[in-house]
Amino acid sequence: MSAVNEMADDALAARHRARMLRKKQVVDGKIAAATEDRGVLLVNTGNGKGKSSSAFGMVARALGHDMKVGVVQFIKGAMGTGEERFFRGLPLQDRLQWHVMGEGYTWETQDRPRDIEKAQAAWGVAQRLLADESIGLVVLDELNIALKHRYLDVQDVVRVLLSRPLMQHAVVTGRAAPPELIEAADTVSEIAVLKHAFQSGIRAQKGVEL
Amino acid sequence: MSAVNEMADDALAARHRARMLRKKQVVDGKIAAATEDRGVLLVNTGNGKGKSSSAFGMVARALGHDMKVGVVQFIKGAMGTGEERFFRGLPLQDRLQWHVMGEGYTWETQDRPRDIEKAQAAWGVAQRLLADESIGLVVLDELNIALKHRYLDVQDVVRVLLSRPLMQHAVVTGRAAPPELIEAADTVSEIAVLKHAFQSGIRAQKGVEL
């Protein structure tokens, strides 16, 4: 390496070090300011891929911390069959409750009274989980769809979510989260789709969508 | 229920049925048009929460379909410790390779030459996974950060990703995905943070961030 290049590299490394040190100070300051410990209400919404997958990644995370986890799927088939098969096959069934309550997407059924009945039954199970302080994480998969179609009352749902045990985390997924729920949540992620394989003619694949 | 209300309910149900039937036709048409089967390259980017969690939800999904999975973490500590503990504790180690290669965020280390060395070592492991057609899903967690800081050459990374086995899925996570990678990907999700518990003074919680 020439002496000139070596100097340039040294200068680059020094600039990098200074920039990263400033960044570390900012990050450390923010971390020091966050001191409260309590359960978090998360909402994963938007049209992109990953709302449910992200919630199921959190299930893995919570189980890895020896927590108890409850899952309610408001729409059967909304997530892949792989997760259900995987999680239900684990030797952890004493710590994991998995309830599949819905029956297909609403545009598959075209039967509003039946959809309302199913959504209310699922919400009944959800309420039981949201009242059980031994459960560290509750996943309400595709609850937003039930709220969007007004199968459930959003005020009632928000009231129950906010009354859950102090240290319990809850994750609500589904596109079109209602404003009342976003207002009540601690953390809201909106997933946008910039591109989708489906648009190039690739059908749903095992391990990705299924 | 009064007769008036009953009529209103019937009309509502009929409208719902017609709307959902039209939606079903659109969805069914799109499904019929997507006929190709092949591995998908996904990118989870943006500033929001859930990029890595979503990839780990896909790990669960793929394992649930009896696939083999390889994970390379380019930045140690970028994801929670819960997932690693969970997945490494599973009785599935013959089907799951989990490589933690990086050493903390770059603003923690402030040492560019060492970061480059670590990123290149991680990329070496990734290349081996991306050449192994027995592996159905490869997760490259926080690879985008290594690309952003130019620890790796993006052209080289894209070339290797596009040369992987036909049926293999690959997921790349991390904020600030480079345009070359987005161009090469089949599916790109951008996760925006609308709200974060951290901003209200709640620190990182087990089962959520950790």
Boltz contact constraints between the chains, C-beta under 6 A:
constraints:
  - contact:
      token1: [A, 13]
      token2: [B, 112]
      max_distance: 6.0
  - contact:
      token1: [A, 16]
      token2: [B, 112]
      max_distance: 6.0
  - contact:
      token1: [A, 17]
      token2: [B, 110]
      max_distance: 6.0
  - contact:
      token1: [A, 20]
      token2: [B, 106]
      max_distance: 6.0
  - contact:
      token1: [A, 20]
      token2: [B, 107]
      max_distance: 6.0
  - contact:
      token1: [A, 20]
      token2: [B, 110]
      max_distance: 6.0
  - contact:
      token1: [A, 21]
      token2: [B, 110]
      max_distance: 6.0
  - contact:
      token1: [A, 23]
      token2: [B, 107]
      max_distance: 6.0
  - contact:
      token1: [A, 24]
      token2: [B, 107]
      max_distance: 6.0
  - contact:
      token1: [A, 34]
      token2: [B, 198]
      max_distance: 6.0
  - contact:
      token1: [A, 34]
      token2: [B, 201]
      max_distance: 6.0
  - contact:
      token1: [A, 34]
      token2: [B, 203]
      max_distance: 6.0
  - contact:
      token1: [A, 36]
      token2: [B, 201]
      max_distance: 6.0
  - contact:
      token1: [A, 36]
      token2: [B, 202]
      max_distance: 6.0
  - contact:
      token1: [A, 40]
      token2: [B, 197]
      max_distance: 6.0
  - contact:
      token1: [A, 40]
      token2: [B, 205]
      max_distance: 6.0
  - contact:
      token1: [A, 40]
      token2: [B, 208]
      max_distance: 6.0
  - contact:
      token1: [A, 48]
      token2: [B, 189]
      max_distance: 6.0
  - contact:
      token1: [A, 49]
      token2: [B, 189]
      max_distance: 6.0
  - contact:
      token1: [A, 50]
      token2: [B, 54]
      max_distance: 6.0
  - contact:
      token1: [A, 50]
      token2: [B, 189]
      max_distance: 6.0
  - contact:
      token1: [A, 53]
      token2: [B, 54]
      max_distance: 6.0
  - contact:
      token1: [A, 53]
      token2: [B, 57]
      max_distance: 6.0
  - contact:
      token1: [A, 53]
      token2: [B, 58]
      max_distance: 6.0
  - contact:
      token1: [A, 54]
      token2: [B, 50]
      max_distance: 6.0
  - contact:
      token1: [A, 54]
      token2: [B, 53]
      max_distance: 6.0
  - contact:
      token1: [A, 54]
      token2: [B, 54]
      max_distance: 6.0
  - contact:
      token1: [A, 54]
      token2: [B, 57]
      max_distance: 6.0
  - contact:
      token1: [A, 56]
      token2: [B, 57]
      max_distance: 6.0
  - contact:
      token1: [A, 56]
      token2: [B, 60]
      max_distance: 6.0
  - contact:
      token1: [A, 57]
      token2: [B, 53]
      max_distance: 6.0
  - contact:
      token1: [A, 57]
      token2: [B, 56]
      max_distance: 6.0
  - contact:
      token1: [A, 57]
      token2: [B, 57]
      max_distance: 6.0
  - contact:
      token1: [A, 58]
      token2: [B, 53]
      max_distance: 6.0
  - contact:
      token1: [A, 60]
      token2: [B, 56]
      max_distance: 6.0
  - contact:
      token1: [A, 60]
      token2: [B, 83]
      max_distance: 6.0
  - contact:
      token1: [A, 60]
      token2: [B, 86]
      max_distance: 6.0
  - contact:
      token1: [A, 61]
      token2: [B, 80]
      max_distance: 6.0
  - contact:
      token1: [A, 61]
      token2: [B, 82]
      max_distance: 6.0
  - contact:
      token1: [A, 61]
      token2: [B, 83]
      max_distance: 6.0
  - contact:
      token1: [A, 61]
      token2: [B, 207]
      max_distance: 6.0
  - contact:
      token1: [A, 62]
      token2: [B, 207]
      max_distance: 6.0
  - contact:
      token1: [A, 63]
      token2: [B, 86]
      max_distance: 6.0
  - contact:
      token1: [A, 64]
      token2: [B, 82]
      max_distance: 6.0
  - contact:
      token1: [A, 64]
      token2: [B, 83]
      max_distance: 6.0
  - contact:
      token1: [A, 64]
      token2: [B, 85]
      max_distance: 6.0
  - contact:
      token1: [A, 64]
      token2: [B, 86]
      max_distance: 6.0
  - contact:
      token1: [A, 65]
      token2: [B, 82]
      max_distance: 6.0
  - contact:
      token1: [A, 65]
      token2: [B, 206]
      max_distance: 6.0
  - contact:
      token1: [A, 65]
      token2: [B, 207]
      max_distance: 6.0
  - contact:
      token1: [A, 67]
      token2: [B, 207]
      max_distance: 6.0
  - contact:
      token1: [A, 80]
      token2: [B, 61]
      max_distance: 6.0
  - contact:
      token1: [A, 82]
      token2: [B, 61]
      max_distance: 6.0
  - contact:
      token1: [A, 82]
      token2: [B, 64]
      max_distance: 6.0
  - contact:
      token1: [A, 82]
      token2: [B, 65]
      max_distance: 6.0
  - contact:
      token1: [A, 83]
      token2: [B, 60]
      max_distance: 6.0
  - contact:
      token1: [A, 83]
      token2: [B, 61]
      max_distance: 6.0
  - contact:
      token1: [A, 83]
      token2: [B, 64]
      max_distance: 6.0
  - contact:
      token1: [A, 85]
      token2: [B, 64]
      max_distance: 6.0
  - contact:
      token1: [A, 86]
      token2: [B, 60]
      max_distance: 6.0
  - contact:
      token1: [A, 86]
      token2: [B, 63]
      max_distance: 6.0
  - contact:
      token1: [A, 86]
      token2: [B, 64]
      max_distance: 6.0
  - contact:
      token1: [A, 106]
      token2: [B, 20]
      max_distance: 6.0
  - contact:
      token1: [A, 107]
      token2: [B, 20]
      max_distance: 6.0
  - contact:
      token1: [A, 107]
      token2: [B, 23]
      max_distance: 6.0
  - contact:
      token1: [A, 107]
      token2: [B, 24]
      max_distance: 6.0
  - contact:
      token1: [A, 110]
      token2: [B, 17]
      max_distance: 6.0
  - contact:
      token1: [A, 110]
      token2: [B, 20]
      max_distance: 6.0
  - contact:
      token1: [A, 110]
      token2: [B, 21]
      max_distance: 6.0
  - contact:
      token1: [A, 112]
      token2: [B, 13]
      max_distance: 6.0
  - contact:
      token1: [A, 112]
      token2: [B, 16]
      max_distance: 6.0
  - contact:
      token1: [A, 136]
      token2: [B, 207]
      max_distance: 6.0
  - contact:
      token1: [A, 137]
      token2: [B, 207]
      max_distance: 6.0
  - contact:
      token1: [A, 169]
      token2: [B, 207]
      max_distance: 6.0
  - contact:
      token1: [A, 169]
      token2: [B, 208]
      max_distance: 6.0
  - contact:
      token1: [A, 186]
      token2: [B, 197]
      max_distance: 6.0
  - contact:
      token1: [A, 187]
      token2: [B, 195]
      max_distance: 6.0
  - contact:
      token1: [A, 187]
      token2: [B, 196]
      max_distance: 6.0
  - contact:
      token1: [A, 187]
      token2: [B, 197]
      max_distance: 6.0
  - contact:
      token1: [A, 188]
      token2: [B, 194]
      max_distance: 6.0
  - contact:
      token1: [A, 188]
      token2: [B, 195]
      max_distance: 6.0
  - contact:
      token1: [A, 189]
      token2: [B, 48]
      max_distance: 6.0
  - contact:
      token1: [A, 189]
      token2: [B, 49]
      max_distance: 6.0
  - contact:
      token1: [A, 189]
      token2: [B, 50]
      max_distance: 6.0
  - contact:
      token1: [A, 189]
      token2: [B, 191]
      max_distance: 6.0
  - contact:
      token1: [A, 190]
      token2: [B, 192]
      max_distance: 6.0
  - contact:
      token1: [A, 190]
      token2: [B, 194]
      max_distance: 6.0
  - contact:
      token1: [A, 191]
      token2: [B, 189]
      max_distance: 6.0
  - contact:
      token1: [A, 191]
      token2: [B, 191]
      max_distance: 6.0
  - contact:
      token1: [A, 192]
      token2: [B, 190]
      max_distance: 6.0
  - contact:
      token1: [A, 194]
      token2: [B, 188]
      max_distance: 6.0
  - contact:
      token1: [A, 194]
      token2: [B, 190]
      max_distance: 6.0
  - contact:
      token1: [A, 195]
      token2: [B, 187]
      max_distance: 6.0
  - contact:
      token1: [A, 195]
      token2: [B, 188]
      max_distance: 6.0
  - contact:
      token1: [A, 196]
      token2: [B, 187]
      max_distance: 6.0
  - contact:
      token1: [A, 197]
      token2: [B, 40]
      max_distance: 6.0
  - contact:
      token1: [A, 197]
      token2: [B, 186]
      max_distance: 6.0
  - contact:
      token1: [A, 197]
      token2: [B, 187]
      max_distance: 6.0
  - contact:
      token1: [A, 198]
      token2: [B, 34]
      max_distance: 6.0
  - contact:
      token1: [A, 201]
      token2: [B, 34]
      max_distance: 6.0
  - contact:
      token1: [A, 201]
      token2: [B, 36]
      max_distance: 6.0
  - contact:
      token1: [A, 202]
      token2: [B, 36]
      max_distance: 6.0
  - contact:
      token1: [A, 203]
      token2: [B, 34]
      max_distance: 6.0
  - contact:
      token1: [A, 205]
      token2: [B, 40]
      max_distance: 6.0
  - contact:
      token1: [A, 206]
      token2: [B, 65]
      max_distance: 6.0
  - contact:
      token1: [A, 207]
      token2: [B, 61]
      max_distance: 6.0
  - contact:
      token1: [A, 207]
      token2: [B, 62]
      max_distance: 6.0
  - contact:
      token1: [A, 207]
      token2: [B, 65]
      max_distance: 6.0
  - contact:
      token1: [A, 207]
      token2: [B, 67]
      max_distance: 6.0
  - contact:
      token1: [A, 207]
      token2: [B, 136]
      max_distance: 6.0
  - contact:
      token1: [A, 207]
      token2: [B, 137]
      max_distance: 6.0
  - contact:
      token1: [A, 207]
      token2: [B, 169]
      max_distance: 6.0
  - contact:
      token1: [A, 208]
      token2: [B, 40]
      max_distance: 6.0
  - contact:
      token1: [A, 208]
      token2: [B, 169]
      max_distance: 6.0
